Amino acid sequence: MRTLPLNKRGIPASRIVLGCMGLGGGWDREAITGEQIKEGHEAVEAALSIGVNMFDHADIYTRGKAEKVFGTVLKERPELRESIILQSKCGIKLAEPGESSNVFDFSKSHILSSVDGILSRLGAEYLDILLLHRPDPLMDPEEVGEALHLLKQSGKVRHFGVSNMSESQIRLLQAYSDEPLIVNQLEMSLEKIYWLDSVVSVNQQAWREQGMPEGTIEHCRLENIQLQAWGPLAQGKYSGRPLGGEEPETVRSTARLVQTLAAEKGVTPEAVVLSWLMTHPAAIQPVIGTVNPKRITACEGADKLELTRKEWYDLYVSSRGVRLP
């Protein structure tokens, strides 16, 4: 397996990240419960048991309760903080009752206040990595750069990155910041393959219909920006989740292929699905979104599983549902 760009930067990150969006119960304002804290402990322990040392948050996850649960886990296990990597995100403001939509906010004041809230909920003195969650059309890159500089100078954040951004958006932000952007987290999975189709469809009509701007993956590789994949297990569609009648045949046939490969190699379907992403030479780092201990431990060994070029392409073409040009 290739070394992660994060490791090359001196950040000893595991090949897999645990995404903590599922902690804290519902997206409401109810107080966190003892059962939810227990669930947090079990998820963290399961992750640590398979070698995961990096945990991904966002200030909006279950309206801040996910970070509160994790913060309670850290308070009850204070020795963990210096042995794990904490990453969180900001920049989305959830709609309040009576409001029609979420909005994005990359203003200096919002970024700074968001980080203070994140650290308070986590009970932490600093974040290892802060990501800007989704592009804000009104962002002033110079103002963003000032916010990142202040956060670094104050010791509240050690490293910075982005999420759901294209090459041009990253370039714009980087031009106004002295702090290197070292992560780009994108939706990438056997189901969400725009990032691959944008490569193989160049100079074809299909290229105009792709959802991923050309050059994003290549830019991250050239600039040593860690690519992280959110939703890498595609909600279990390929690893055993019962499929409803609305699922297309491409999903069903790909799930069957995953099951076949898992049986042949003596591994779990989850390991096959994640290995498919991790086989890509960009050293993609999956962010698994489950907090179910059994599903977390089912991902063990994905970083050691080797798919052949044929097996990798068989999975890709099956998911596409149409042959390559």
Disulfide bonds with the S-S distance in Angstrom:
none
